[in-house]
Amino acid sequence: MDKNSGLVYSTDSKAVSAAREKQKADEGRSRRGKDKAVQTARILLDRKGRKGKSVTVIEGLTLNPQHLADIAKKLKQHLGTGGTAKQGRIEIQGDHRKRIAEKLQELGFKTKFVGG
C-alpha cells in the first residue's frame, strides 16, 4: 500500500482494523509531542489587545494540554504571578522573560527570545 493512499472502502475486516490501528498509532505519536530537549520554547512579550499591560507568552511547545497546564502552573508558582495555558501557548502576566527562560532550561527545554 502506498504511504499517501488511505483505505477508502473495503469489505475485508482485517484491512479495516489494520488501517484503524495504524491511524490510532499515528494519533498517539502526535499527541505525545517531541522530547523536551528537542523542543525550543519561543518566549516573547505581548501588549496588543491588553490595554497596555504586558504578558509574557511561551510558544512552540508541542505537548498535550495537561502537560502544558502543568508547566504553566510551575511557572506561575515560581514567579508568584497569574497566567494561563490555552491554544497551545502559555501566557504569564507581566514581563518575566529572563526568569521564565531560566526555569524552562531547568525543566529541560531549549529557549529562544523572539521579538524586541
N, C-alpha and C positions, 0 to 999 in steps of 0.2 A: 504494500500500500504506500502511495506517495505521501511524503511528510505534509504537504499542503492540502491534500484532499482529506475530507472528513466523510464519515459514514452518513449517507443521506437516508437510505432506507434499505432494510434487509429483513428477510424472513428467518434468517439464521440467528437464533437466540444467542449463540456463542459469540458471534461477531458483534452483536449489540452490547452484550455485557462487557466484552473486551474494550470496546470503544468507551463505555461509561467509566470503567476502571482507569483507563488512560486519562480521561478528562478529569476525574477526581484527583488523580496524582498530580496533574499539571496545576490544578487549582490550589492544592495543598502547598506546592512549592512556591507559588506566587504569594500566598498568604504569609508564609513564614518570613519572607524577605531575605535580604542578604545578611552575611555575617557582619557584626558590628565594626570590625577593623576595616572592612572593605567599604563601608558606607561613609560618606562625607556629609556632615551636618553643615548646612549653609546658614549662617547667623546674620541677620540684618535688623536694622532699626526702621520701624514704620510709624508714620504720623498721619497718614492720609485717612480721612474719614473718621478721625478720633478726636475731633475738636482740639487739636494741638497737643494731645497727650502722647507720650512715647510708648511704644510697645516693641519689645524685642521678639523677633519671630525666628523660629528654628524650622527650616525646611530640609527636604532631601532625605529624610529617614524613611525607609520602606519597611515599616514594622506594622504589625496588626494594631488595631485601635487600642486594645488593652495594654500592650507594651508601651505604646506612645503615651497613654494616660499615666502609666507608672513612672515613666521618665519625667513627665511634666510634674507629677507630684513630688518627686525627689528634688527637682529644680526649685519648685516653689518653696519647699521646706528649707532648702539650703539658702535661698535668697531672702526668705521672710516676706514674700510678696504674693500677689494673686496672679492668676493666669488660667489658661485653658488649653485643651488639646482637641482640635477639631479640623476636619477636612485634610487630614494627613500632615498637619503642622502644629507646632506648639507655640502659643503666644504667652509671653510673660510681661506683666505690667512694669513699665519703667525701662531705663537704659542700663542693661546688665550684660552687655555683650561679652566683656572680658571675663567676668566671673562665670558666665554660662559656658564659655569655651573651655575654661579650666575644669569645670565639673564634668562636662561631656568627655573630655580627654581622660579624666579619672575613670569614667564608666566604659572606656574603650573605644570611643568614636573618634574619627578624624574630624577636624573642624576647619571651616573656611569663612572668613568675613566677606560679606557681599555688600556693595553699596559704599557710600561715602563715609 
